[in-house]
Amino acid sequence: RAPRNLQVFAGCDFHLSFENLSLLRQQPRDFTINQRNYLLVEFSDFGLVPNLLQILHEVMLAHLMPVVTHPERNALLCRDAALLERMVELGTCAQVTAQSLTGHFGRHAKRCAWEWLERGLVHFVASDSHNLTSRPPLLSPAYKLVAKRLGEAVAGALFHNNPLAAIEGRPLPYLPEPLPRRRKKFLRFI
């Protein structure tokens, strides 16, 4: 059952391609959340565009804020976790899917989502709802898990305060401080 005060704002998952980037340069507000400045960016599961970081930088120079959507469900990004880290260092944001945090999309997506969340690389948690059955607009179970693990303030920022700022086109009130990646320890034999 939808809440009575439900509001819907336009936006889309923007696929990076030569044709789409040309359209973005001409009419950037056609693709952003609520026709403001936050742009949801989705990457292909089969390959990342060449010069990805340069393209994201150019998008930011056009006064748009790229938000990498559901990186935990992209095998290429999970395989190269340092790439998401470099994107965040560049100034982009990242958004994970609530159902990934609860395990709906499998162990691998869950592990990646939690690792990035705990390392401070995530700025938003979203439902990525597609329907009312297999991909419902369900946030509460993930909110409770994040609040329990990282605190109520972090959960409030990721599920409410940052999304509201994006809808309104304001700077994010919560910018997590990214932690370095845990290095695997190797035994050295002399």
BARO-216529 format. One record per atom (N, C-alpha, C): residue in one letter; atom name; x negated, y negated, z. Coordinates in nm, 2 decimals. Layout:
<kolses>
KOLSE   res   atom       px       py       pz
KOLSE     A     CA        X        Y        Z
...
</kolses>
This chain:
<kolses>
KOLSE   res   atom       px       py       pz
KOLSE     R      N    -0.08     0.12     0.00
KOLSE     R     CA     0.00     0.00     0.00
KOLSE     R      C    -0.09    -0.12     0.00
KOLSE     A      N    -0.07    -0.21    -0.09
KOLSE     A     CA    -0.15    -0.34    -0.10
KOLSE     A      C    -0.10    -0.44     0.00
KOLSE     P      N    -0.20    -0.51     0.06
KOLSE     P     CA    -0.17    -0.61     0.15
KOLSE     P      C    -0.08    -0.72     0.08
KOLSE     R      N     0.00    -0.79     0.16
KOLSE     R     CA     0.08    -0.90     0.11
KOLSE     R      C     0.01    -1.02     0.05
KOLSE     N      N    -0.11    -1.04     0.11
KOLSE     N     CA    -0.19    -1.16     0.06
KOLSE     N      C    -0.30    -1.12    -0.04
KOLSE     L      N    -0.28    -1.02    -0.11
KOLSE     L     CA    -0.38    -0.97    -0.21
KOLSE     L      C    -0.39    -1.08    -0.32
KOLSE     Q      N    -0.52    -1.11    -0.35
KOLSE     Q     CA    -0.54    -1.21    -0.46
KOLSE     Q      C    -0.64    -1.14    -0.56
KOLSE     V      N    -0.62    -1.16    -0.68
KOLSE     V     CA    -0.70    -1.10    -0.79
KOLSE     V      C    -0.78    -1.21    -0.86
KOLSE     F      N    -0.91    -1.19    -0.88
KOLSE     F     CA    -0.99    -1.28    -0.95
KOLSE     F      C    -1.06    -1.21    -1.07
KOLSE     A      N    -1.07    -1.28    -1.18
KOLSE     A     CA    -1.13    -1.23    -1.30
KOLSE     A      C    -1.28    -1.20    -1.28
KOLSE     G      N    -1.33    -1.10    -1.35
KOLSE     G     CA    -1.47    -1.07    -1.35
KOLSE     G      C    -1.48    -0.94    -1.43
KOLSE     C      N    -1.61    -0.90    -1.46
KOLSE     C     CA    -1.63    -0.78    -1.53
KOLSE     C      C    -1.77    -0.72    -1.50
KOLSE     D      N    -1.79    -0.60    -1.52
KOLSE     D     CA    -1.93    -0.54    -1.52
KOLSE     D      C    -1.99    -0.58    -1.66
KOLSE     F      N    -2.09    -0.66    -1.66
KOLSE     F     CA    -2.15    -0.71    -1.78
KOLSE     F      C    -2.26    -0.61    -1.82
KOLSE     H      N    -2.25    -0.55    -1.94
KOLSE     H     CA    -2.35    -0.46    -1.99
KOLSE     H      C    -2.46    -0.54    -2.06
KOLSE     L      N    -2.58    -0.52    -2.02
KOLSE     L     CA    -2.69    -0.60    -2.09
KOLSE     L      C    -2.72    -0.54    -2.22
KOLSE     S      N    -2.69    -0.61    -2.33
KOLSE     S     CA    -2.72    -0.57    -2.46
KOLSE     S      C    -2.75    -0.70    -2.54
KOLSE     F      N    -2.81    -0.69    -2.65
KOLSE     F     CA    -2.84    -0.81    -2.73
KOLSE     F      C    -2.72    -0.88    -2.77
KOLSE     E      N    -2.61    -0.81    -2.81
KOLSE     E     CA    -2.49    -0.88    -2.85
KOLSE     E      C    -2.42    -0.95    -2.73
KOLSE     N      N    -2.42    -0.88    -2.62
KOLSE     N     CA    -2.35    -0.94    -2.50
KOLSE     N      C    -2.43    -1.06    -2.45
KOLSE     L      N    -2.57    -1.05    -2.45
KOLSE     L     CA    -2.65    -1.16    -2.41
KOLSE     L      C    -2.62    -1.29    -2.50
KOLSE     S      N    -2.60    -1.26    -2.63
KOLSE     S     CA    -2.57    -1.37    -2.72
KOLSE     S      C    -2.44    -1.44    -2.68
KOLSE     L      N    -2.34    -1.36    -2.65
KOLSE     L     CA    -2.21    -1.41    -2.60
KOLSE     L      C    -2.22    -1.48    -2.47
KOLSE     L      N    -2.30    -1.43    -2.38
KOLSE     L     CA    -2.32    -1.49    -2.25
KOLSE     L      C    -2.38    -1.63    -2.27
KOLSE     R      N    -2.47    -1.64    -2.36
KOLSE     R     CA    -2.53    -1.78    -2.38
KOLSE     R      C    -2.43    -1.88    -2.43
KOLSE     Q      N    -2.33    -1.83    -2.51
KOLSE     Q     CA    -2.23    -1.92    -2.57
KOLSE     Q      C    -2.12    -1.95    -2.47
KOLSE     Q      N    -2.07    -1.85    -2.39
KOLSE     Q     CA    -1.96    -1.87    -2.30
KOLSE     Q      C    -1.98    -1.80    -2.17
KOLSE     P      N    -2.08    -1.85    -2.09
KOLSE     P     CA    -2.11    -1.78    -1.97
KOLSE     P      C    -2.00    -1.75    -1.87
KOLSE     R      N    -1.91    -1.85    -1.86
KOLSE     R     CA    -1.80    -1.83    -1.76
KOLSE     R      C    -1.69    -1.73    -1.80
KOLSE     D      N    -1.70    -1.68    -1.92
KOLSE     D     CA    -1.61    -1.58    -1.97
KOLSE     D      C    -1.64    -1.45    -1.90
KOLSE     F      N    -1.76    -1.43    -1.84
KOLSE     F     CA    -1.80    -1.30    -1.79
KOLSE     F      C    -1.82    -1.31    -1.63
KOLSE     T      N    -1.82    -1.42    -1.57
KOLSE     T     CA    -1.86    -1.43    -1.43
KOLSE     T      C    -1.74    -1.41    -1.34
KOLSE     I      N    -1.76    -1.39    -1.21
KOLSE     I     CA    -1.66    -1.37    -1.12
KOLSE     I      C    -1.58    -1.50    -1.10
KOLSE     N      N    -1.46    -1.50    -1.12
KOLSE     N     CA    -1.37    -1.62    -1.10
KOLSE     N      C    -1.42    -1.74    -1.18
KOLSE     Q      N    -1.48    -1.72    -1.29
KOLSE     Q     CA    -1.54    -1.82    -1.38
KOLSE     Q      C    -1.63    -1.91    -1.31
KOLSE     R      N    -1.71    -1.86    -1.21
KOLSE     R     CA    -1.80    -1.94    -1.14
KOLSE     R      C    -1.94    -1.90    -1.18
KOLSE     N      N    -2.03    -1.87    -1.09
KOLSE     N     CA    -2.17    -1.84    -1.13
KOLSE     N      C    -2.23    -1.70    -1.10
KOLSE     Y      N    -2.15    -1.62    -1.04
KOLSE     Y     CA    -2.20    -1.48    -1.01
KOLSE     Y      C    -2.16    -1.39    -1.12
KOLSE     L      N    -2.26    -1.31    -1.18
KOLSE     L     CA    -2.24    -1.22    -1.29
KOLSE     L      C    -2.27    -1.08    -1.25
KOLSE     L      N    -2.17    -1.00    -1.25
KOLSE     L     CA    -2.19    -0.85    -1.22
KOLSE     L      C    -2.26    -0.79    -1.34
KOLSE     V      N    -2.37    -0.73    -1.32
KOLSE     V     CA    -2.45    -0.67    -1.42
KOLSE     V      C    -2.46    -0.52    -1.40
KOLSE     E      N    -2.42    -0.44    -1.50
KOLSE     E     CA    -2.43    -0.30    -1.50
KOLSE     E      C    -2.53    -0.25    -1.60
KOLSE     F      N    -2.61    -0.15    -1.56
KOLSE     F     CA    -2.71    -0.09    -1.65
KOLSE     F      C    -2.66     0.04    -1.70
KOLSE     S      N    -2.71     0.08    -1.82
KOLSE     S     CA    -2.68     0.21    -1.88
KOLSE     S      C    -2.75     0.32    -1.80
KOLSE     D      N    -2.69     0.43    -1.80
KOLSE     D     CA    -2.75     0.55    -1.73
KOLSE     D      C    -2.85     0.61    -1.82
KOLSE     F      N    -2.86     0.57    -1.94
KOLSE     F     CA    -2.95     0.64    -2.04
KOLSE     F      C    -3.08     0.56    -2.07
KOLSE     G      N    -3.09     0.44    -2.03
KOLSE     G     CA    -3.21     0.36    -2.06
KOLSE     G      C    -3.19     0.22    -2.02
KOLSE     L      N    -3.29     0.15    -1.97
KOLSE     L     CA    -3.29     0.01    -1.93
KOLSE     L      C    -3.35    -0.07    -2.04
KOLSE     V      N    -3.29    -0.19    -2.06
KOLSE     V     CA    -3.33    -0.28    -2.17
KOLSE     V      C    -3.48    -0.31    -2.15
KOLSE     P      N    -3.55    -0.33    -2.26
KOLSE     P     CA    -3.69    -0.38    -2.24
KOLSE     P      C    -3.69    -0.52    -2.19
KOLSE     N      N    -3.80    -0.55    -2.12
KOLSE     N     CA    -3.81    -0.69    -2.06
KOLSE     N      C    -3.70    -0.72    -1.96
KOLSE     L      N    -3.65    -0.62    -1.89
KOLSE     L     CA    -3.54    -0.64    -1.80
KOLSE     L      C    -3.56    -0.75    -1.70
KOLSE     L      N    -3.67    -0.76    -1.63
KOLSE     L     CA    -3.69    -0.87    -1.54
KOLSE     L      C    -3.69    -1.00    -1.60
KOLSE     Q      N    -3.75    -1.01    -1.72
KOLSE     Q     CA    -3.75    -1.14    -1.80
KOLSE     Q      C    -3.61    -1.18    -1.83
KOLSE     I      N    -3.53    -1.09    -1.88
KOLSE     I     CA    -3.39    -1.12    -1.91
KOLSE     I      C    -3.31    -1.17    -1.79
KOLSE     L      N    -3.33    -1.10    -1.67
KOLSE     L     CA    -3.26    -1.14    -1.55
KOLSE     L      C    -3.31    -1.28    -1.51
KOLSE     H      N    -3.44    -1.31    -1.53
KOLSE     H     CA    -3.49    -1.44    -1.50
KOLSE     H      C    -3.42    -1.55    -1.59
KOLSE     E      N    -3.41    -1.52    -1.72
KOLSE     E     CA    -3.34    -1.61    -1.81
KOLSE     E      C    -3.20    -1.63    -1.77
KOLSE     V      N    -3.13    -1.53    -1.73
KOLSE     V     CA    -2.99    -1.55    -1.68
KOLSE     V      C    -2.99    -1.64    -1.56
KOLSE     M      N    -3.08    -1.63    -1.47
KOLSE     M     CA    -3.09    -1.72    -1.36
KOLSE     M      C    -3.12    -1.86    -1.40
KOLSE     L      N    -3.21    -1.88    -1.50
KOLSE     L     CA    -3.24    -2.01    -1.55
KOLSE     L      C    -3.11    -2.08    -1.60
KOLSE     A      N    -3.02    -2.00    -1.65
KOLSE     A     CA    -2.89    -2.05    -1.70
KOLSE     A      C    -2.79    -2.08    -1.58
KOLSE     H      N    -2.84    -2.08    -1.46
KOLSE     H     CA    -2.76    -2.11    -1.34
KOLSE     H      C    -2.66    -2.01    -1.31
KOLSE     L      N    -2.69    -1.88    -1.35
KOLSE     L     CA    -2.60    -1.77    -1.31
KOLSE     L      C    -2.68    -1.68    -1.22
KOLSE     M      N    -2.60    -1.62    -1.13
KOLSE     M     CA    -2.66    -1.53    -1.03
KOLSE     M      C    -2.63    -1.38    -1.07
KOLSE     P      N    -2.73    -1.30    -1.12
KOLSE     P     CA    -2.70    -1.16    -1.15
KOLSE     P      C    -2.68    -1.08    -1.02
KOLSE     V      N    -2.58    -1.00    -1.03
KOLSE     V     CA    -2.55    -0.90    -0.92
KOLSE     V      C    -2.56    -0.76    -0.98
KOLSE     V      N    -2.66    -0.69    -0.94
KOLSE     V     CA    -2.67    -0.55    -1.00
KOLSE     V      C    -2.57    -0.46    -0.93
KOLSE     T      N    -2.48    -0.41    -1.01
KOLSE     T     CA    -2.37    -0.33    -0.95
KOLSE     T      C    -2.40    -0.18    -0.95
KOLSE     H      N    -2.36    -0.11    -0.85
KOLSE     H     CA    -2.37     0.03    -0.82
KOLSE     H      C    -2.51     0.09    -0.86
KOLSE     P      N    -2.62     0.03    -0.82
KOLSE     P     CA    -2.75     0.09    -0.86
KOLSE     P      C    -2.77     0.23    -0.81
KOLSE     E      N    -2.70     0.26    -0.70
KOLSE     E     CA    -2.72     0.39    -0.63
KOLSE     E      C    -2.66     0.50    -0.72
KOLSE     R      N    -2.58     0.47    -0.82
KOLSE     R     CA    -2.52     0.56    -0.91
KOLSE     R      C    -2.59     0.57    -1.04
KOLSE     N      N    -2.70     0.50    -1.05
KOLSE     N     CA    -2.77     0.50    -1.18
KOLSE     N      C    -2.90     0.58    -1.15
KOLSE     A      N    -2.91     0.69    -1.22
KOLSE     A     CA    -3.03     0.78    -1.19
KOLSE     A      C    -3.16     0.71    -1.22
KOLSE     L      N    -3.16     0.63    -1.32
KOLSE     L     CA    -3.29     0.56    -1.36
KOLSE     L      C    -3.33     0.47    -1.25
KOLSE     L      N    -3.24     0.39    -1.19
KOLSE     L     CA    -3.28     0.30    -1.08
KOLSE     L      C    -3.31     0.38    -0.95
KOLSE     C      N    -3.24     0.49    -0.93
KOLSE     C     CA    -3.27     0.57    -0.81
KOLSE     C      C    -3.41     0.63    -0.82
KOLSE     R      N    -3.45     0.67    -0.94
KOLSE     R     CA    -3.58     0.73    -0.97
KOLSE     R      C    -3.69     0.63    -0.95
KOLSE     D      N    -3.66     0.51    -0.98
KOLSE     D     CA    -3.76     0.40    -0.97
KOLSE     D      C    -3.71     0.29    -0.88
KOLSE     A      N    -3.71     0.33    -0.75
KOLSE     A     CA    -3.65     0.24    -0.64
KOLSE     A      C    -3.72     0.11    -0.64
KOLSE     A      N    -3.85     0.10    -0.68
KOLSE     A     CA    -3.93    -0.02    -0.67
KOLSE     A      C    -3.87    -0.12    -0.77
KOLSE     L      N    -3.80    -0.08    -0.88
KOLSE     L     CA    -3.75    -0.17    -0.98
KOLSE     L      C    -3.64    -0.26    -0.91
KOLSE     L      N    -3.55    -0.20    -0.83
KOLSE     L     CA    -3.45    -0.27    -0.77
KOLSE     L      C    -3.51    -0.37    -0.67
KOLSE     E      N    -3.62    -0.33    -0.60
KOLSE     E     CA    -3.69    -0.42    -0.51
KOLSE     E      C    -3.74    -0.54    -0.59
KOLSE     R      N    -3.80    -0.52    -0.71
KOLSE     R     CA    -3.86    -0.63    -0.79
KOLSE     R      C    -3.74    -0.72    -0.83
KOLSE     M      N    -3.63    -0.66    -0.87
KOLSE     M     CA    -3.52    -0.75    -0.91
KOLSE     M      C    -3.47    -0.84    -0.79
KOLSE     V      N    -3.46    -0.78    -0.67
KOLSE     V     CA    -3.42    -0.86    -0.56
KOLSE     V      C    -3.53    -0.97    -0.52
KOLSE     E      N    -3.65    -0.93    -0.53
KOLSE     E     CA    -3.76    -1.03    -0.51
KOLSE     E      C    -3.75    -1.14    -0.61
KOLSE     L      N    -3.71    -1.11    -0.73
KOLSE     L     CA    -3.69    -1.21    -0.84
KOLSE     L      C    -3.58    -1.31    -0.80
KOLSE     G      N    -3.48    -1.26    -0.72
KOLSE     G     CA    -3.37    -1.35    -0.68
KOLSE     G      C    -3.24    -1.29    -0.72
KOLSE     T      N    -3.23    -1.18    -0.78
KOLSE     T     CA    -3.10    -1.12    -0.81
KOLSE     T      C    -3.04    -1.06    -0.68
KOLSE     C      N    -2.91    -1.03    -0.69
KOLSE     C     CA    -2.84    -0.96    -0.58
KOLSE     C      C    -2.81    -0.82    -0.62
KOLSE     A      N    -2.78    -0.74    -0.52
KOLSE     A     CA    -2.74    -0.60    -0.54
KOLSE     A      C    -2.61    -0.57    -0.47
KOLSE     Q      N    -2.53    -0.48    -0.53
KOLSE     Q     CA    -2.40    -0.45    -0.48
KOLSE     Q      C    -2.39    -0.29    -0.48
KOLSE     V      N    -2.36    -0.23    -0.37
KOLSE     V     CA    -2.34    -0.09    -0.37
KOLSE     V      C    -2.19    -0.06    -0.35
KOLSE     T      N    -2.15     0.06    -0.39
KOLSE     T     CA    -2.01     0.10    -0.38
KOLSE     T      C    -1.98     0.16    -0.25
KOLSE     A      N    -1.87     0.12    -0.19
KOLSE     A     CA    -1.83     0.17    -0.06
KOLSE     A      C    -1.82     0.32    -0.05
KOLSE     Q      N    -1.76     0.38    -0.16
KOLSE     Q     CA    -1.75     0.53    -0.16
KOLSE     Q      C    -1.88     0.60    -0.17
KOLSE     S      N    -1.98     0.53    -0.22
KOLSE     S     CA    -2.12     0.59    -0.22
KOLSE     S      C    -2.17     0.61    -0.08
KOLSE     L      N    -2.14     0.51     0.01
KOLSE     L     CA    -2.18     0.51     0.15
KOLSE     L      C    -2.12     0.63     0.22
KOLSE     T      N    -2.00     0.66     0.18
KOLSE     T     CA    -1.92     0.77     0.25
KOLSE     T      C    -1.95     0.91     0.19
KOLSE     G      N    -2.02     0.91     0.08
KOLSE     G     CA    -2.06     1.04     0.02
KOLSE     G      C    -1.97     1.08    -0.10
KOLSE     H      N    -1.87     1.00    -0.14
KOLSE     H     CA    -1.78     1.04    -0.24
KOLSE     H      C    -1.85     1.07    -0.38
KOLSE     F      N    -1.96     1.00    -0.40
KOLSE     F     CA    -2.03     1.01    -0.53
KOLSE     F      C    -2.15     1.10    -0.51
KOLSE     G      N    -2.16     1.18    -0.41
KOLSE     G     CA    -2.27     1.28    -0.39
KOLSE     G      C    -2.38     1.23    -0.30
KOLSE     R      N    -2.46     1.33    -0.26
KOLSE     R     CA    -2.57     1.31    -0.16
KOLSE     R      C    -2.67     1.21    -0.22
KOLSE     H      N    -2.71     1.22    -0.34
KOLSE     H     CA    -2.81     1.14    -0.40
KOLSE     H      C    -2.77     0.99    -0.40
KOLSE     A      N    -2.65     0.96    -0.44
KOLSE     A     CA    -2.60     0.82    -0.44
KOLSE     A      C    -2.59     0.77    -0.30
KOLSE     K      N    -2.54     0.86    -0.21
KOLSE     K     CA    -2.53     0.82    -0.07
KOLSE     K      C    -2.67     0.79    -0.01
KOLSE     R      N    -2.77     0.87    -0.03
KOLSE     R     CA    -2.90     0.85     0.02
KOLSE     R      C    -2.96     0.72    -0.03
KOLSE     C      N    -2.95     0.70    -0.17
KOLSE     C     CA    -3.00     0.57    -0.23
KOLSE     C      C    -2.93     0.45    -0.17
KOLSE     A      N    -2.80     0.45    -0.16
KOLSE     A     CA    -2.72     0.34    -0.11
KOLSE     A      C    -2.76     0.30     0.03
KOLSE     W      N    -2.77     0.40     0.12
KOLSE     W     CA    -2.81     0.38     0.26
KOLSE     W      C    -2.96     0.33     0.27
KOLSE     E      N    -3.05     0.39     0.19
KOLSE     E     CA    -3.19     0.35     0.20
KOLSE     E      C    -3.20     0.20     0.16
KOLSE     W      N    -3.13     0.16     0.05
KOLSE     W     CA    -3.14     0.02     0.01
KOLSE     W      C    -3.07    -0.07     0.10
KOLSE     L      N    -2.96    -0.03     0.16
KOLSE     L     CA    -2.89    -0.11     0.26
KOLSE     L      C    -2.97    -0.13     0.38
KOLSE     E      N    -3.03    -0.03     0.43
KOLSE     E     CA    -3.11    -0.04     0.55
KOLSE     E      C    -3.24    -0.12     0.53
KOLSE     R      N    -3.29    -0.12     0.40
KOLSE     R     CA    -3.41    -0.20     0.37
KOLSE     R      C    -3.38    -0.34     0.34
KOLSE     G      N    -3.25    -0.38     0.34
KOLSE     G     CA    -3.22    -0.52     0.31
KOLSE     G      C    -3.22    -0.56     0.17
KOLSE     L      N    -3.19    -0.47     0.08
KOLSE     L     CA    -3.18    -0.50    -0.06
KOLSE     L      C    -3.04    -0.51    -0.11
KOLSE     V      N    -2.94    -0.50    -0.03
KOLSE     V     CA    -2.80    -0.50    -0.07
KOLSE     V      C    -2.73    -0.63    -0.01
KOLSE     H      N    -2.66    -0.70    -0.10
KOLSE     H     CA    -2.59    -0.82    -0.06
KOLSE     H      C    -2.44    -0.81    -0.06
KOLSE     F      N    -2.39    -0.70    -0.12
KOLSE     F     CA    -2.24    -0.68    -0.13
KOLSE     F      C    -2.21    -0.53    -0.12
KOLSE     V      N    -2.10    -0.50    -0.06
KOLSE     V     CA    -2.04    -0.37    -0.07
KOLSE     V      C    -1.90    -0.39    -0.13
KOLSE     A      N    -1.87    -0.31    -0.24
KOLSE     A     CA    -1.75    -0.33    -0.31
KOLSE     A      C    -1.68    -0.20    -0.33
KOLSE     S      N    -1.55    -0.20    -0.36
KOLSE     S     CA    -1.47    -0.08    -0.38
KOLSE     S      C    -1.50    -0.02    -0.52
KOLSE     D      N    -1.53    -0.10    -0.62
KOLSE     D     CA    -1.55    -0.05    -0.76
KOLSE     D      C    -1.42     0.03    -0.80
KOLSE     S      N    -1.31    -0.02    -0.76
KOLSE     S     CA    -1.18     0.05    -0.78
KOLSE     S      C    -1.15     0.06    -0.92
KOLSE     H      N    -1.10     0.18    -0.96
KOLSE     H     CA    -1.06     0.20    -1.10
KOLSE     H      C    -0.91     0.24    -1.10
KOLSE     N      N    -0.86     0.30    -0.99
KOLSE     N     CA    -0.73     0.35    -0.99
KOLSE     N      C    -0.69     0.37    -0.84
KOLSE     L      N    -0.57     0.43    -0.82
KOLSE     L     CA    -0.53     0.45    -0.68
KOLSE     L      C    -0.56     0.59    -0.63
KOLSE     T      N    -0.61     0.68    -0.71
KOLSE     T     CA    -0.63     0.82    -0.67
KOLSE     T      C    -0.78     0.85    -0.66
KOLSE     S      N    -0.85     0.86    -0.76
KOLSE     S     CA    -0.99     0.90    -0.75
KOLSE     S      C    -1.09     0.79    -0.72
KOLSE     R      N    -1.05     0.67    -0.76
KOLSE     R     CA    -1.14     0.55    -0.73
KOLSE     R      C    -1.05     0.44    -0.67
KOLSE     P      N    -0.99     0.46    -0.55
KOLSE     P     CA    -0.90     0.36    -0.49
KOLSE     P      C    -0.98     0.24    -0.43
KOLSE     P      N    -0.90     0.13    -0.41
KOLSE     P     CA    -0.96     0.01    -0.35
KOLSE     P      C    -0.98     0.03    -0.20
KOLSE     L      N    -1.07     0.12    -0.16
KOLSE     L     CA    -1.08     0.16    -0.02
KOLSE     L      C    -1.21     0.12     0.04
KOLSE     L      N    -1.21     0.03     0.13
KOLSE     L     CA    -1.33    -0.02     0.20
KOLSE     L      C    -1.35     0.01     0.34
KOLSE     S      N    -1.24     0.04     0.41
KOLSE     S     CA    -1.24     0.05     0.56
KOLSE     S      C    -1.34     0.16     0.61
KOLSE     P      N    -1.34     0.28     0.55
KOLSE     P     CA    -1.43     0.39     0.60
KOLSE     P      C    -1.58     0.34     0.59
KOLSE     A      N    -1.61     0.28     0.48
KOLSE     A     CA    -1.75     0.24     0.46
KOLSE     A      C    -1.78     0.12     0.56
KOLSE     Y      N    -1.69     0.03     0.58
KOLSE     Y     CA    -1.71    -0.08     0.67
KOLSE     Y      C    -1.74    -0.03     0.81
KOLSE     K      N    -1.66     0.07     0.85
KOLSE     K     CA    -1.68     0.12     0.99
KOLSE     K      C    -1.82     0.18     1.00
KOLSE     L      N    -1.87     0.26     0.90
KOLSE     L     CA    -2.00     0.32     0.90
KOLSE     L      C    -2.11     0.21     0.90
KOLSE     V      N    -2.10     0.11     0.82
KOLSE     V     CA    -2.20     0.00     0.82
KOLSE     V      C    -2.20    -0.07     0.95
KOLSE     A      N    -2.08    -0.10     1.01
KOLSE     A     CA    -2.07    -0.17     1.14
KOLSE     A      C    -2.14    -0.09     1.25
KOLSE     K      N    -2.12     0.04     1.24
KOLSE     K     CA    -2.18     0.13     1.34
KOLSE     K      C    -2.33     0.14     1.33
KOLSE     R      N    -2.38     0.14     1.21
KOLSE     R     CA    -2.52     0.16     1.19
KOLSE     R      C    -2.60     0.03     1.19
KOLSE     L      N    -2.54    -0.07     1.13
KOLSE     L     CA    -2.62    -0.20     1.12
KOLSE     L      C    -2.56    -0.32     1.19
KOLSE     G      N    -2.44    -0.30     1.25
KOLSE     G     CA    -2.38    -0.40     1.33
KOLSE     G      C    -2.26    -0.47     1.26
KOLSE     E      N    -2.18    -0.52     1.34
KOLSE     E     CA    -2.06    -0.59     1.29
KOLSE     E      C    -2.09    -0.71     1.21
KOLSE     A      N    -2.19    -0.79     1.25
KOLSE     A     CA    -2.23    -0.91     1.17
KOLSE     A      C    -2.27    -0.88     1.03
KOLSE     V      N    -2.35    -0.77     1.01
KOLSE     V     CA    -2.40    -0.73     0.88
KOLSE     V      C    -2.28    -0.68     0.80
KOLSE     A      N    -2.19    -0.60     0.86
KOLSE     A     CA    -2.08    -0.55     0.79
KOLSE     A      C    -1.99    -0.66     0.74
KOLSE     G      N    -1.96    -0.76     0.83
KOLSE     G     CA    -1.88    -0.87     0.80
KOLSE     G      C    -1.94    -0.95     0.68
KOLSE     A      N    -2.07    -0.97     0.68
KOLSE     A     CA    -2.14    -1.04     0.57
KOLSE     A      C    -2.12    -0.97     0.44
KOLSE     L      N    -2.15    -0.84     0.44
KOLSE     L     CA    -2.15    -0.76     0.31
KOLSE     L      C    -2.01    -0.73     0.25
KOLSE     F      N    -1.91    -0.72     0.34
KOLSE     F     CA    -1.78    -0.69     0.29
KOLSE     F      C    -1.69    -0.81     0.28
KOLSE     H      N    -1.72    -0.92     0.35
KOLSE     H     CA    -1.63    -1.04     0.35
KOLSE     H      C    -1.70    -1.17     0.31
KOLSE     N      N    -1.80    -1.21     0.39
KOLSE     N     CA    -1.85    -1.34     0.38
KOLSE     N      C    -1.93    -1.36     0.25
KOLSE     N      N    -2.01    -1.27     0.21
KOLSE     N     CA    -2.08    -1.28     0.08
KOLSE     N      C    -1.99    -1.27    -0.04
KOLSE     P      N    -1.89    -1.17    -0.04
KOLSE     P     CA    -1.80    -1.17    -0.15
KOLSE     P      C    -1.72    -1.30    -0.16
KOLSE     L      N    -1.68    -1.35    -0.05
KOLSE     L     CA    -1.60    -1.48    -0.06
KOLSE     L      C    -1.68    -1.59    -0.12
KOLSE     A      N    -1.81    -1.60    -0.08
KOLSE     A     CA    -1.90    -1.70    -0.14
KOLSE     A      C    -1.91    -1.68    -0.29
KOLSE     A      N    -1.92    -1.56    -0.33
KOLSE     A     CA    -1.94    -1.53    -0.48
KOLSE     A      C    -1.81    -1.57    -0.55
KOLSE     I      N    -1.69    -1.54    -0.49
KOLSE     I     CA    -1.57    -1.59    -0.56
KOLSE     I      C    -1.56    -1.74    -0.57
KOLSE     E      N    -1.61    -1.81    -0.46
KOLSE     E     CA    -1.60    -1.95    -0.46
KOLSE     E      C    -1.72    -2.02    -0.53
KOLSE     G      N    -1.82    -1.94    -0.57
KOLSE     G     CA    -1.94    -1.99    -0.64
KOLSE     G      C    -2.03    -2.06    -0.55
KOLSE     R      N    -2.04    -2.02    -0.42
KOLSE     R     CA    -2.13    -2.08    -0.33
KOLSE     R      C    -2.25    -2.00    -0.30
KOLSE     P      N    -2.36    -2.05    -0.25
KOLSE     P     CA    -2.47    -1.97    -0.21
KOLSE     P      C    -2.43    -1.87    -0.10
KOLSE     L      N    -2.49    -1.75    -0.10
KOLSE     L     CA    -2.46    -1.65    -0.01
KOLSE     L      C    -2.49    -1.69     0.13
KOLSE     P      N    -2.40    -1.67     0.23
KOLSE     P     CA    -2.44    -1.71     0.37
KOLSE     P      C    -2.53    -1.61     0.43
KOLSE     Y      N    -2.53    -1.49     0.38
KOLSE     Y     CA    -2.62    -1.38     0.44
KOLSE     Y      C    -2.71    -1.33     0.33
KOLSE     L      N    -2.84    -1.35     0.35
KOLSE     L     CA    -2.94    -1.30     0.27
KOLSE     L      C    -3.03    -1.21     0.35
KOLSE     P      N    -3.02    -1.08     0.34
KOLSE     P     CA    -3.10    -0.99     0.42
KOLSE     P      C    -3.25    -1.00     0.39
KOLSE     E      N    -3.33    -0.98     0.49
KOLSE     E     CA    -3.47    -0.98     0.47
KOLSE     E      C    -3.52    -0.85     0.43
KOLSE     P      N    -3.56    -0.83     0.30
KOLSE     P     CA    -3.61    -0.70     0.25
KOLSE     P      C    -3.72    -0.64     0.33
KOLSE     L      N    -3.71    -0.52     0.37
KOLSE     L     CA    -3.82    -0.44     0.43
KOLSE     L      C    -3.90    -0.37     0.33
KOLSE     P      N    -4.03    -0.35     0.36
KOLSE     P     CA    -4.11    -0.27     0.26
KOLSE     P      C    -4.07    -0.13     0.26
KOLSE     R      N    -4.09    -0.06     0.14
KOLSE     R     CA    -4.06     0.08     0.13
KOLSE     R      C    -4.15     0.16     0.21
KOLSE     R      N    -4.09     0.27     0.27
KOLSE     R     CA    -4.17     0.36     0.35
KOLSE     R      C    -4.26     0.44     0.25
KOLSE     R      N    -4.38     0.44     0.28
KOLSE     R     CA    -4.48     0.51     0.19
KOLSE     R      C    -4.49     0.66     0.24
KOLSE     K      N    -4.50     0.75     0.14
KOLSE     K     CA    -4.51     0.89     0.18
KOLSE     K      C    -4.66     0.91     0.23
KOLSE     K      N    -4.67     0.99     0.33
KOLSE     K     CA    -4.80     1.02     0.38
KOLSE     K      C    -4.86     1.14     0.31
KOLSE     F      N    -4.98     1.13     0.27
KOLSE     F     CA    -5.05     1.24     0.21
KOLSE     F      C    -5.17     1.28     0.29
KOLSE     L      N    -5.20     1.40     0.30
KOLSE     L     CA    -5.31     1.45     0.37
KOLSE     L      C    -5.44     1.43     0.28
KOLSE     R      N    -5.54     1.39     0.35
KOLSE     R     CA    -5.67     1.37     0.27
KOLSE     R      C    -5.77     1.48     0.32
KOLSE     F      N    -5.83     1.55     0.23
KOLSE     F     CA    -5.93     1.64     0.27
KOLSE     F      C    -6.06     1.59     0.22
KOLSE     I      N    -6.16     1.60     0.31
KOLSE     I     CA    -6.30     1.55     0.28
KOLSE     I      C    -6.39     1.66     0.25
</kolses>
